[in-house]
């Protein structure tokens, strides 16, 4: 539905059709994402193994992003009305290929029976537990600040390549430098998390990325391609940290909550993460576009005024850098260290053992 061009002449009817298609798509995708994300804390309670699992997931996520950025252009060519049948073909191919891993995940994954046997809390109970869970609130803020930064950079990057550094023909190569580097950097951040902790690995990774984003905005049309690629490689190292570490921090708050309440609330936790990410992104990206409009951006112009170039630079550098720095503050103050989490798991194991013993008697 998203990639089909219905035979409608009215712009209003087309807008209604695509709005409906997007709502249906996003609702269906949410049905898949929610339990998929919530699987991580149920597959293992090991502090470092959760980071490893998240690294594998993000490997395929980044690889999928790279494929989604390059392959459609190979199938479609240029996005002109005459190529509408190719656009539909691309949508069908990606739809079928995307469905296969979801079925494989469903058929090949098993949850812990001990978790399934627990009493299911009500929605209101889960919501209260989530809002009172201090580690979860901190991890939620860390995640939101990080991914709003990612979304802002993604929304601005093509404008930056086209108008600031004038490298639109090399955009595929530049994007590949970021994504491929991020893939290869994932094991490094997994090691850093195991060697130190998730939050300190996060602090180092996003601080490094924030510095690179500030340096990137000093580039201009005279900057050499080699320098641009080098900075994109460095940015990819930070992007890898932003992909894996916030996601690996969130699950640990579930055991902390179970110790406090006697119940697990991963469904509500990941519901709130998904909901808040959608809300913040729906606000942040339009604000970036509004900034470009206020600074004088001219759509489809061959060149942009100096004020518009400044607006693009601000959106590309200072805005994500500030968001990432605030995330660093929350990571430093995050209340659940590796040692404290180990204590939580130990106390939960003792409680479960005593409960099983009492039931057997």
C-alpha positions in Angstrom: 0.0 0.0 0.0 2.8 2.4 0.8 4.5 2.0 -2.6 1.5 1.6 -4.8 0.4 4.7 -6.7 -3.4 4.4 -6.9 -5.1 5.9 -10.0 -6.4 9.0 -8.2 -6.1 12.5 -9.6 -7.0 14.4 -6.5 -4.1 15.4 -4.2 -6.5 15.3 -1.3 -7.5 11.7 -2.1 -3.9 10.7 -2.5 -3.0 12.3 0.8 -5.9 10.4 2.5 -4.8 7.1 0.9 -1.2 7.4 1.9 -2.1 8.6 5.4 -4.3 5.6 5.9 -1.6 3.3 4.4 1.0 4.7 6.8 -1.3 4.4 9.8 -2.0 0.7 9.0 1.7 0.0 8.4 2.9 1.7 11.6 0.2 -0.1 13.6 1.1 -3.5 12.2 4.8 -2.7 12.7 4.2 -1.8 16.3 2.5 -5.2 16.9 5.7 -6.8 15.7 8.2 -4.4 17.4 6.7 -4.5 20.8 7.0 -8.2 21.7 10.3 -8.4 19.7 11.9 -5.7 21.8 10.5 -7.1 25.0 12.2 -10.5 24.3 15.6 -9.3 25.3 15.2 -9.3 29.1 13.4 -12.7 28.9 16.1 -14.4 26.9 18.8 -13.9 29.5 19.4 -12.1 32.8 23.1 -11.9 32.3 24.4 -8.3 32.3 26.9 -8.7 29.5 24.9 -11.3 27.4 22.2 -8.7 27.0 24.7 -6.4 25.4 25.8 -9.2 23.1 22.3 -10.0 22.1 21.6 -6.3 21.4 24.8 -6.1 19.4 23.6 -9.0 17.1 20.3 -7.3 16.7 21.9 -3.9 15.9 24.2 -5.6 13.4 21.2 -6.6 11.3 19.5 -3.3 12.0 22.4 -1.3 10.6 22.9 -3.7 7.8 19.2 -3.4 7.0 19.5 0.4 7.0 22.4 0.2 4.5 20.4 -2.1 2.3 17.3 0.1 2.5 19.4 3.1 1.5 21.1 1.6 -1.5 19.1 -1.2 -3.0 15.8 0.7 -3.7 17.7 3.1 -6.0 19.1 0.1 -7.9 15.6 -1.2 -8.5 13.8 2.1 -9.1 16.5 4.2 -10.7 15.1 7.8 -10.5 12.0 8.6 -8.6 9.8 9.9 -11.5 6.2 9.1 -12.3 7.2 6.9 -15.2 9.0 4.5 -12.8 5.9 4.0 -10.5 5.7 0.3 -11.5 9.4 -0.2 -10.4 8.6 1.5 -7.1 5.8 -1.0 -6.5 8.1 -3.9 -7.5 10.6 -2.6 -4.9 7.9 -2.5 -2.2 6.8 -6.0 -3.0 10.4 -7.4 -2.9 11.2 -5.6 0.4 7.9 -6.6 1.9 8.4 -10.3 1.2 12.1 -10.3 2.2 11.3 -8.4 5.4 8.6 -10.9 6.4 10.9 -13.9 6.4 13.2 -13.0 9.3 10.1 -12.2 11.4 8.7 -15.7 10.9 12.1 -17.3 11.6 12.3 -15.3 14.8 8.8 -16.4 15.8 9.5 -20.1 15.0 13.0 -20.2 16.5 12.6 -18.3 19.8 11.5 -19.7 23.2 10.7 -17.7 26.3 11.5 -18.7 29.9 8.7 -20.8 31.3 9.2 -19.3 34.7 8.4 -15.8 33.3 5.3 -17.1 31.4 4.0 -18.7 34.6 3.9 -15.4 36.5 0.7 -13.5 37.1 0.1 -10.9 34.5 -0.3 -7.4 36.0 -3.0 -5.0 34.7 -2.1 -2.1 32.4 -2.5 0.4 35.2 -0.3 -1.6 37.5 2.4 -1.8 34.9 2.2 1.9 34.1 2.5 2.8 37.8 5.4 0.4 38.2 7.2 1.8 35.1 6.9 5.4 36.3 8.1 4.5 39.8 11.1 2.6 38.4 14.0 5.0 38.7 16.5 3.0 36.6 13.8 2.6 33.9 13.1 6.4 33.8 16.8 7.2 33.5 17.3 4.6 30.8 14.2 5.9 28.9 15.6 9.4 29.0 19.0 8.2 27.8 17.4 6.3 24.9 15.2 9.2 23.9 18.0 11.7 23.8 20.2 9.4 21.9 17.6 8.4 19.2 16.3 11.9 18.8 19.9 12.8 18.0 20.1 10.0 15.5 16.8 11.0 13.9 17.9 14.7 13.7 21.1 13.7 12.0 19.4 11.4 9.6 16.8 14.1 8.6 19.6 16.6 8.0 22.4 14.6 6.5 21.2 14.6 2.8 20.7 18.4 3.0 24.2 18.7 4.5 25.8 16.6 1.7 23.9 18.4 -1.0 24.3 22.0 0.0 27.1 22.3 2.5 29.8 20.0 1.2 28.3 19.7 -2.3 28.8 15.9 -2.4 25.4 14.7 -3.4 26.8 12.3 -6.2 28.9 10.6 -3.5 26.1 10.3 -0.9 25.9 6.5 -1.3 29.6 6.2 -0.6 29.4 8.5 2.4 26.4 6.8 3.9 28.1 3.4 3.4 31.2 4.7 5.3 29.0 5.5 8.3 26.9 2.3 8.2 29.8 -0.1 7.5 32.0 1.4 10.2 29.1 1.2 12.6 28.7 -2.5 11.9 32.4 -3.2 12.5 32.5 -1.0 15.6 29.7 -3.0 17.4 32.1 -5.6 18.8 34.3 -2.9 20.2 31.4 -1.4 22.2 30.4 -4.8 23.4 33.9 -5.3 24.6 34.0 -1.8 26.3 30.7 -2.6 28.0 32.0 -5.9 29.3 35.3 -4.4 30.4 33.9 -1.4 32.1 30.1 -1.1 32.2 27.2 -0.1 29.9 26.9 3.4 31.1 30.6 4.2 30.9 30.8 2.7 27.5 27.8 4.9 26.5 29.4 8.0 28.0 32.6 7.4 26.0 30.8 6.5 22.8 28.3 9.3 22.5 30.8 11.9 23.8 33.1 10.8 20.9 30.2 11.1 18.5 29.2 14.5 19.7 32.7 15.8 19.1 32.7 14.4 15.6 29.4 16.0 14.8 30.8 19.4 15.9 33.9 18.9 13.7 31.7 17.8 10.8 30.0 21.2 10.5 33.4 22.9 9.9 33.4 21.2 6.4 32.5 23.1 3.3 32.4 22.7 -0.5 36.2 22.8 -0.7 36.7 20.0 1.8 38.3 16.9 0.2 36.4 13.7 -0.1 39.0 11.8 1.9 38.5 14.2 4.9 34.8 13.8 4.7 35.0 10.0 4.6 37.4 10.0 7.5 35.0 12.0 9.7 32.1 9.8 8.6 34.1 6.7 9.6 34.7 8.4 13.0 31.0 9.2 13.2 30.2 5.6 12.5 32.1 4.5 15.6 29.9 6.8 17.7 26.7 5.7 15.8 27.4 2.1 16.8 27.6 3.1 20.5 24.3 4.9 20.1 22.6 1.9 18.5 23.6 -0.8 20.9 24.2 0.7 24.4 20.9 2.5 25.2 19.0 -0.7 24.1 21.1 -2.9 26.3 20.7 -0.6 29.4 16.8 -0.7 29.4 16.3 -4.4 30.2 18.3 -4.3 33.5 15.6 -2.1 35.0 13.0 -4.9 34.6 14.7 -7.1 37.3 15.0 -4.1 39.5 11.3 -3.5 39.2 10.5 -7.2 39.8 12.5 -7.0 43.0 10.5 -4.0 44.1 7.0 -5.2 43.0 7.2 -8.9 42.6 6.0 -8.6 39.0 7.6 -8.2 35.6 6.5 -5.3 33.4 8.6 -5.6 30.2 5.6 -5.2 28.0 4.7 -1.8 29.5 8.4 -0.7 29.6 8.9 -1.3 25.9 5.5 0.1 25.1 6.5 3.4 26.8 9.9 3.4 25.0 8.2 2.9 21.6 5.5 5.5 22.3 7.9 8.2 23.6 10.3 7.6 20.7 7.5 8.2 18.3 6.3 11.3 20.1 9.7 12.9 20.4 10.7 12.1 16.8 7.4 13.5 15.5 8.3 16.7 17.4 12.0 16.9 16.8 12.1 16.3 13.0 9.4 18.9 12.2 11.3 21.4 14.4 14.5 20.8 12.4 12.6 21.4 9.2 11.1 24.5 10.8 14.6 25.7 11.7 15.6 25.3 8.0 12.6 27.2 6.9 13.2 30.1 9.4 16.8 30.3 8.3 15.8 30.8 4.7 16.0 27.3 3.1 14.7 27.3 -0.5 13.2 23.9 -1.6 14.9 22.3 -4.7 17.2 25.3 -5.2 20.6 24.6 -6.7 22.2 26.8 -4.0 21.1 27.9 -0.6 21.7 31.3 1.1 24.3 31.6 3.8 21.6 31.7 6.5 20.1 28.4 5.3 23.6 26.8 5.3 24.0 27.9 8.9 20.6 26.4 9.8 21.7 23.1 8.3 25.0 23.2 10.2 23.2 23.9 13.5 20.9 21.0 12.9 23.8 18.7 12.0 26.1 19.6 14.8 25.1 21.6 17.9 21.6 20.3 18.3 22.5 16.5 18.4 25.7 17.3 20.4 23.7 19.1 23.1 21.1 16.3 23.2 23.9 13.7 23.5 25.6 15.6 26.3 22.4 15.7 28.3 22.2 11.9 27.7 25.7 11.6 29.1 24.6 13.4 32.3 21.7 10.9 32.8 24.1 8.0 32.1 26.5 9.2 34.8 23.7 9.5 37.3 22.1 6.2 36.2 21.4 4.3 39.5 21.9 0.7 38.5 25.6 -0.3 38.2 26.9 -3.7 37.2 27.5 -4.6 40.9 24.0 -3.4 42.0 22.4 -5.3 39.2 24.2 -8.5 40.2 22.8 -8.1 43.7 19.3 -7.6 42.3 19.6 -10.8 40.3 21.0 -12.7 43.3 18.2 -11.5 45.5 15.6 -12.5 42.9 17.1 -15.9 42.5 16.9 -16.5 46.3 13.3 -15.3 46.4 12.2 -17.5 43.5 14.0 -20.5 45.1 12.2 -19.9 48.4 8.9 -19.5 46.6 9.3 -22.8 44.8 10.3 -24.5 48.0 7.2 -23.1 49.8 5.0 -24.3 46.9 6.4 -27.8 47.0 5.7 -28.0 50.7 
